[in-house]
Amino acid sequence: MHSTCTDRLTKAAKRYVSPGTRPLTNAEAESRALAQLIKDPACDADLVAAAAREMARLIDGEYCNLIPVPDHTGSTEANARLACAIAYCAPHAEVFDVLTRPIETESACERHRKRLPPIRPEDHYIRRRADGPLVPLRKTYFVDNVLTSGNTVAACRLAFMGMGAGLVYADAHHDARN
């Protein structure tokens, strides 16, 4: 399947290619495994902390917002946990759990397994929570476990009127050799 990811703003701690394109190296397989584990809210705290330390290194020391990305069910629990762990490692970062997804969507992993195209950003139904706090106007990162098509981060940007960049543990889209 041909992917059309145009995201060039997202920062990723690790990269790997789709396992369907070639066998993964040991390091890529480990990155992929951790990326999958940290999306579970019950993931071991030490594994979340390990991913968070690597992600925190990508923040350039400036004060910034960390916005947890809702999963396909609308829950931000796992990504909020990850964002809080990043903020612990980067004290200049502040977490704002302000996004929601009121309509459940099919997971990107499941769509990929079925060889379906990615969901368009506007069809992710990611919105700002009406009861959410005000978010300071400064560098903003949308925290997620993995980047595949880039459309989830694009949907978050739509909710923030085009502002913000992704901060993910693993980039599973871009060629891992780059």
N, C-alpha and C positions, 0 to 999 in steps of 0.2 A: 504494500500500500504506500502510495506517495504522500508524504506529509508536507504541510505548507506552513510550518512554524516560521513566523517572522520575528519572534521575540528576540531582541538583542540587548534588553535592559536587565534581564534576570541574572542574578548572581547565583552560581551553584558551587557548593563545596566539592562535589564529585561529579564525574561524568561517566556514562556508559552508553553503548549503543544498544539497540533492541536485540535481545538474544536471538531473534529470528534472522538477523542479518549475518551473524558470525558467532562462533563460540566466544563467550566473555573470558577475559583474563581473570585470574584469581582476585585481583584487586577490584575489578568491575563487578564480579559476582558478589563480593563482600559488600560493596557499595549498594548494589541492587537489593540485597537481603536486608541491610539496615534501613534503606529507604522504605521498604515494605513494612518492616517491623514498627517503625516510629509512627506509622499512620494509625496504629492501634492504640487507643487511650490507655490500655492496660500494659503497654510496653514497659519493660524494665527501665527504671529511672537512670541507671548507669548508661544504657544505650542511648536514651534521649540526650543525656548530658554529653556523651561523646559526639553525637551529631551536632548539638548546639555549639560546642566549642569550635568545631570546624566552620560552622556558619557564622559565628560571631567574628571570626577573623576576617570575614569579607566586608564588614562594616568599617568604614573609614574613619572611625573615631568621632564623627560628628553626632550631635544629638539627632535621634531619629525615632520614628514610630514603627512599631511592629504590629501588623494587623494579621491575625490568624485567618486563614482561608477556610471557609466551610467545606466539608467533604460532600460527597454526592447525596448524603441524607440530610444535609443542612447543619450537622453538628460541627462545632469548632473545637470540641474538647481536646482532640489529639494535637491539633496545630496550636491551640492556646498553650498547652503544656510545653510544646516545643518552643514557642515564642517566649514564654516565661524563662525557660532554661537559657535561651540566647541572651535575654536581658540580664540574667544573673552573670553571664560572662562578659557582657558589654554594658556596664552600668549607665552609659549615656543613651541607652535604648529604652523606650517605654512601650508597654503593650496596651493596645486598645482593641478589645474584642467587640467590634462594631458591625461585622458583616453577618448576614444571614442568607439562607437559601430556602425560601418558603415552599418551593416546589422541588421534590426529590427528583434527581436525574439518575440515569444509568452511570455507573462508575466508568472512568476512562479505561481502567484495566479490562473490565468486562467488554466494553465496546471494541477495544483492541483485539481481544481474544476472538471476538465475532467478526473481525475484519470490517468493522463499521467505521465510517469517518468520525472524526472528533466532533463534539458538540460545539456549535457556533457560540461565541462569547455571549451574545444576547439571549441565547437559549439556556444558559446556565442559571438564570434567574437570581443571580447574586445581587443583593441589595444592602443598603445600610439599614441597620436596625433603627426604628423610629425612636426607641428609648435609649439609644446609645449615647455615650458622652461625646462632647466636642473633641475633635482631634486637632492638635496644633498643626499649623501650617509649617511643615519642615519635611525633610527627606522621609519618605514613607516606603516601607517594604511590606509586601504581602507574603506571609510565611506559609510555606507548604512543604510537603515531604519530597515531591518530585515534579519536574516539568516534563510533560510529554508533548502535547501539541502547542502549548503556550496559551490556549484559549481560556483556561481558568484564570490565569493572571490577567489576561485581557478583560475578562468579565469583572474582575475586581477593580481594574482601572476604570471601567465604565461606571461602576458604583461611586468612584471618586473623581468623576468628571475628567478622566484622562490622566490623572496624576498617579504616581507610584510606580514601583518596580518590584519584581519578584525576588525573593530570597528563599532558595530551595536547597535541600540537602543534595539532591541528585538531579542532573540534567540527563534525561533518557532520550532526548531527541537529537541534539547536535552531535556530530561525529566526535567520538571520544578521543580521537587523535589530534584534534585541533586545540 
